[in-house]
Amino acid sequence: MNCSLDLAFPKNMIEGSGKAALSVIGDILGRALRNLHGLLQMPYGCGEQNIAVLSPNIYILQYLENTEQLTSAIRERATGFLKSGYQKQLNYENLDGSYTTFRKGEGNTWLTAFVLRTFGKAQRYIFIDPPKIQNSKQWLIRHQRPDGLYESKGKLFNNRMKGGVSDGVTITAYITASLLELNTSVMDPAVSKGLSYLKRFVGDNRNTYTTALLAYTFSLAKDKATRDYLLKKLMGIGISEGSHLHWSQSASADDSDSLAVEISSYVLLAALTADSLTSADLGFANRIVSWLVKQQNAYGGFSSTQDTVVALPALSLYATKVFSSDGSSTVTVQSAADTHHFDVNQDNKLLYQEKQLQNVPAKYSIEVKGSACVSVQMSLFYNIPTPKDSKALQIFARTGGLCQSGTGQILDVVLDIMYTGTQDSSNMVIVDMKLLSGFKLEPSSLNAVRPFNSKSVHRAEYNNDHVIMYLEEVGMITCVKNLKPAVVKVYDYYQTSKSKLLSTYLYTFKSY
């Protein structure tokens, strides 16, 4: 295989901040394996983030176990993360068996189903108290209507899932798929009623996300006729670009949209969930995988929790289906001034090989020879000046100072955060404010924005010179006082590309 790539830093890069790296590994899950506890480069302050960090360990363990590559060292490391994550997740459990995004509040249907699915699969590797699983399942069943619909409780933070089909269809499909993944019989009323309800909406294909999720659900149920019908519909609306294939919620959606990663991953799961696969099936799956791996970050994850926890199981299933214990490959990457060679074989296929690229900008050619699977990634790391535009979120900072004898310099910072997107409101929003060197947080100011004093802020924390606040949604003004920031970043939790960076001005006041 041969291809070429023009590698260049953006024109607005801060001089001296850029570096480029080339990495090669003999497995598409290799980067995720190397960064089990760092797949998501964002704060871990809520129940959804915690379970999203926990679950990839299970899929990595399953894949390595199924392909006979699991070593005692990897098992020990991954199960250690599972045990720690399991204990942390119990902090978000309600007495009725449901789970909340934050430590207090109404049980969240989607999160409870996610926890049920994850704990059920984790039982193979660590001890999970059986009542924890049973209580969550019963809580979900109590919210299933006689017609099979699972009622949505708690806020669905990612509002871009909504579309032509009601939210009840999406959440019912998700819960039904979760139960089927845990080997619940299709004759179980919790599943059979759910499938019966979902069949009413099979012909309504206005919402691509829901169609993809339905295709996966009916694949798990081994309903071949419905599965084939839905996959045929999806094939007709796929976005084909050469050897790559993916889906978006709308034709105008950005290819980097995390929801596109989720949708494409569900299509991949549906395509691979069959009793037997033909070479045409694997060829179709390969085109989706080719697009998905291009969306991965340098750590093996994706841009948000939800796309990561759907994409990794899909990639894991694909890697299991195409795994071969034979073969080797050589990789040659070169530019006019750089040449790098890598050997990948069965003895080092999980070894992460990395070289720094000194020649950027440049055009690089990549040549792979052999029969073994190889994942090649080029990563650019750099800093840029504070952007002045924003796609959906706006943030403004106002600062003032107080001069008090013997107290030194004190700053008041007020943040005005506004949502300017196309939805009725934003998703969950994270405000990340970094303090300048030499300044520290006034503890009382953090208490002022914690949940018991602010309706909009669900959680506020201070860690490593960062003040981080979790907002359920933005459509109002949030005020924060007595913070000493250098840079403030506000971003949509599920659409991290929808962010706004703003440097604040530091006023210096002389103490007297």
N, C-alpha and C positions, 0 to 999 in steps of 0.2 A: 504494500500500500504506500502511496506517495501523496503528499499534500504540502501546501506552502502557507505561510502565515506572515502577514506584515505586523510586526510588533513595534509599538510606539507608545510613549507616555502622552497624556493629554497636554495640550499647549499651555494650559493654565497651571501645570504642576509647579509646586514650590521648588525652586532650584536646590539640588542636593538631597532631596527627600526620596527619590525614586530608587527602587531596586527591582530586579527581575529574576525569577527562579524557574527552572525547568525540572519537573519531577516525572519519574517513570515508575510504574508498579504493575505487576502482572495480574491485577484483579481490579474490577471496577468498584469493589467495596473496600479496597485497600486503604484509601485515604480516610474513610470513615472509621475503619479499624484502628488506624494510627491515632485518631483524635476522638476516641469514644466519649470523653468528657468535655469536648470542646467543639461539638458539631455546630452549635448555635452560638454565635458571637453576640449575645445580648444578655441582659440581666436575667436572673432566675428567681424572681420574687413572687411568683404566683403558682397556683396548682397546675395550670396548664403547662407552664414552662418546665416545671419539675418532672411531670410525667413524660413530656416530650424529650427530655434529656435521658430519662430512664429507658424508654421503649426501644431506641435503636440498638442497645446492647443485646436485646432479645433476638432481633433479626440477624445481627452479626453472629451470635452464638448458633442460631438455627442453621444459618448458611454454612458455617465452618464445620458444624457437626454433620450435616447432610453430605458434605463433600469430603469428610474425613480429614479435615485440615485443622481441627481444633486441638490446640496444645494445652497442657495443664497451666502454663503461664497465662495464656489468653483467657482461659476459663476463670482463673482466679481473679484476674483484673476485672473482667466484665461482671462477674457475679458480685464482686465487691461494690461496684457502682450500683448494681441492682438492689443489693441489701440497703445501701445508704439511701437510694432514691425511694425505696418502698417505705422506709421509716419516715422520711420527710413527707411523703404523699399523705400519710395518715393524719398529718396536721390539718389537711383540708377536708377531712371527712366529717359529715354531719351524723348525728345519732341515728338518723333514719336510713343510713347506707349510701346517701348521695354525696357528691363532692362539689365543692365550690371553687371558683377561681381564686378567691381570697379566703381568708380564714373564717369569715363570718358571712352569712347570707343564705339566700335561697339556693337549693341544690340545682346544679346545672346539668341538663339532660345530656348534652353532647359530651361534656367532660366526664360524667359518670359512666357513660358507655365506653369512652376511651380508657378510663381506669379499669373497668371490668375486662375489656379486651386485653389490656396489658398485663394485669395481675393474673388472668387466666393462663396466659402464655408463659409468664414468669415462673409459674409453679414447677415447671420442668427443671428449673435451675436453682431456685432458692425456696425457702419456706414462706408460703403465703397463708395466713390464717384463713381457713375455708369460709368462716362466716363473713369475712370481708367481701368475698366474691358473691356469696349467696345473697347477702343483704343488698348489695348494689343491683343485682339482677332483679330481686323482688321489688325494689323501689322503681325500677324502670317498668316492670310489668304492671305495677299499680297505676301507672300513668298511660297504660294502653287502653284505648277505647274499645268498645265491643266490635266496631268495624275494622279494627286492626291498627288504626292510627296511633302512633306514640306522640303524646302531647309534649310540646317543647316547653321546658321550664328553665328559668334563668335566661340571661341575655346571650344571644348568639353574637359574639363580639365581631366576627368577620361578616359584616353586612353585605359584602359583595357576593356571598353565596346566594342571596335572594335573587329571584328572577321571575320568569313566567309561571313556574310551578310553586305552589305554596311551600312554606318552610316545613310543614308537617310531612310532606313527601320525602324531603331530604333527610330529616332526622329519623324518620321511620326506616328508610333505606339503610342509614348508618347503623342504627341499633340492630336491625335484622342481620346485616352483614357481620356485625360484631358477634352476635350469638352463633351464627353459622361458622365463623372462624374458630369458635371454641367447641366445635363439633356438636352443637345442639341439633337434634333431629329436625328435619323439615316437618315432621308430624307434631312437634311440640307446638301447642297453641300460640305461644309467644312468637314463634316463627311463622307458622302457617297463616295466622291471621294477618301478620305483617305483610307476607307475600301476596295474600289475596287483596289487601288494600292497595299495594303498590302496582298491581297489574292494571288497575284502572287508569294509571297515568303513563303506561308504557308508550302510548301513541302520541303523547304530548312532549315534543322534543324542543320546546322553546328555550329550555334551560340546559345548556351543555353540561354543566357540572352535575346536575341531577341525572341526566341521561347516562353519563359515564359511571356514576355511582350505582345506578340501577343495573347497568350491564354487569358490573362486578358482583352485585348482590345476587342476581339470577344465575350468574356463573357458579357461585358458591352453592346455590340451591340445586345445581345440575338441571336447570330448566333450559335445555339446549335451544328450543325454539325461540323463547323470549330473548335469550342471550344473543343468538345469531341475528335476530331482528334489530336489536339495539346496536350491536356492533356494526351492522350494515349502515344504519342511520349515521353513526359516528364517522364511519369511513367517508361518507359523503360530505362531511363538513370539516374534515381534518385539514390542517394547514401544511402543505407539502412544500419543502424547500430542498431540492436535490435528494440527498440520502437521509434527510431529517424529516420527521413527521411529529406534529403536536397539535393540541387543541387549546382554544381560548374561550372565555365566556362570551366574548363578542369579537367580531372581525377587526374592530379597532383597538383591541386590547394590546398592550405592550407585551412583546415576547418575553420580557423578563418578569412579567406579572407572576407572582407566586401562585395565584389561583390557576394559571395555565399549567404550572408544574403539577398541581394536585389533579387536575382534570386528566392530563396526559398519563399520569401514574395510575389512575383508576382504569383508564382504557388498557394500559399495559397489563395490569392485574387481571382484568377481564379476559384479555386475549390469551393469557398464559394459564388461566384456571380452567383446565379441560383435562379429560381423561387421557387424551392423546394429542400430540402436536405434530403437525406436518412441517416440512421445510418452509412452506409458504407462511405458516403461522409464525415461525421463528424469524423469518425475513421481515415480516410486518413488525414484530416486536423489536427487532434490531434497529429499525428506523426510529422508533420512539425512544429507545435507549440512547441512540446517537444524539438526539436532541436533549434528553434529560441530563446527560453527563456534562453537556456544555453549560448547563445552568448551575452546576455545583460550584461551591466556593472552594477556596484552597484547603479547607479543613474537612471536606467530604460531605458537608451538609448543604442546606439550601438557605433561602433568605428568611424564612420564618419557621415557627414551630409546626404549623399544620402541613406545609408542603414537605418539610423534612420527614415527618412521621408517616406520610403516605408514599413519598418517593423511595425511601430506603427499603421498605418491604417489597416494593415493585422491582427495584434493582436487585434485591436479594433473591427474589423468585426467578428472575431472568438469569442471574449468575448461576443459580443451581441447575436450571434447565440446560444451560449450554456448557456446564463445567466439563473439563477434560483433564485427566491426570497425565496426559502425554503432551509432548511438544515443547518447543522453545522458540524464542524470537530474538532478533537483534534490532535495536533502534538507533538510527543515526539522525542527529539534529545538527544542522549546520547553517551558517550564514557566511558572508564574505570573509569575516574575521574570526569566526567561532566554529568549532566542530566538537561534538560530544557523542560518544558511543556508549550504549548500554546493552547488557546481555540479560535476558530474562529467561529463566528455566524453572523446572519444577522444584528446585532446591531453594530458589530465592524469589519466587513469585510474590510473596507477601512482604518482601524487603522494599522499603521506601527509598528510592535512589533519587538524589537531588543534586543539581548543579546550579551555580549562580551564572546568570547570563550578563556578560560585561558589555556586549555590543547591542545597545538599544538607543535609537531606533535602528531596525534592520529587517530584512526579509529573511525568514528562516524556512528551510525545507525540512520536512520530516519524512523519513523513509523507514518502514517497518517490514522486515523479512522474517518469515517463519510461520509457525502454526499455533503458537500460544497467544492467548488473550493478553493485550497490553493496553494500559491506560496511560496516555501522555498528557500532561497538563503544563501550560505556561501561565505563570501568575505574575501580575504587576502589582507592586505595593508603592504607594506614593501619597503625598499630602497635597491638597489644593486649597486655595483661599476660600474663605467663607462664601458659599453661593448666595446670590442675591434674589434668585427666583425660587418659587415653590409650586409644586403641582397641586397640592391640596391643603397644606397646613401653613399657617402664618404665625410667626412669633415675634413679639416686640418686647424689648427690655428697657426699663427706665430705672436709672440709678440715682441715688442721693446719698449724702453723707452726714454723719453727726460727729462733731468734735467735742469730746468730753475729757476733762482733765484726768490724766492717769489711765485712761482706757485705751489710748491708741486710736487707730483708724477704724471706723465702723461704717459699713455700707448697707444701705437698704436697696434691694433689687426687686422690682415688680415686673412680672411677666404677664403679657397679654397674649393668649393663644387662641387663634381662630381657625375654624375649618372652612375651607372655600371650595370643597370638592363637589361632585355631582350627586352624591347620595344625600339622604335626609340628615345624616350625621356621620361622624367618623367612626372607625373601629376603635378598639382600645388604643390609647395613645400613651407613649412613654416620653417623659421629659427627662433628659439627662443633662445635668449642669455640672461642669467641672470647675473646681475652685482654683484660683490662682495660687501659685507657689507662695508660701508665707502667710496665707490666710487660712482660717479655720471657721467651721460652721458654729453659729450661735445655736445651741441645742433647743432653746425655746422656740426658735423660728420654725424648726422642723415639726414640732408638736402642733404648730398653728395650722399646718396643712394636712395633718393626719386625719384618717377617716372620721373620728369623732368630732372634728372641728370643720370639716369640709365635706360637702355632699358629693362633689365631683371627684375628689382624690380618694382612691381605694387603698392606696398604700404609699408610704413615703419612707425612704431609707437613705442612709449615708454610709458610703463604703469607698475606700481608696480615693478620697478627695472628690468623689462624685455624689451629688444629690440626685436621687432617682425617684420620680413620682409616676404612679400608674393612674391614668384617668380612664374612666369607663368609656367616655366619648367626649368629643369637643364640639361645642356649639355655643359656648359661653366664655367668659373671661375668667381666668384663674390667676389669683394674685399670690405671689410668694415673696416674703420679706426676709431681710437680714441674711441673705445669702451672698457669697463673694465669688462670682463665677468668672471664668475666663472665656469659655465657649458654652453655649447652650444648644442642645440638639433636641428637637422634638420630631418623633416619627411615628407613623402608623405601624402598629405592632405586626399586622399581617402583610402590609405592603411597605416594606422598609424603604423602597425607592421614593415613597411619598414622604420626604423629610424636609426639614428646614434647619439650617445652621445659622446661628447669629452670634457674632462676637459682641460682647457688651463692653461698654466703656468704663474704665476704672477711674474714679475720681479720687485723688489723693488729698487727705486732710491732715494737717499738722496737729499733733497732740500737744496740749498745753494744760 
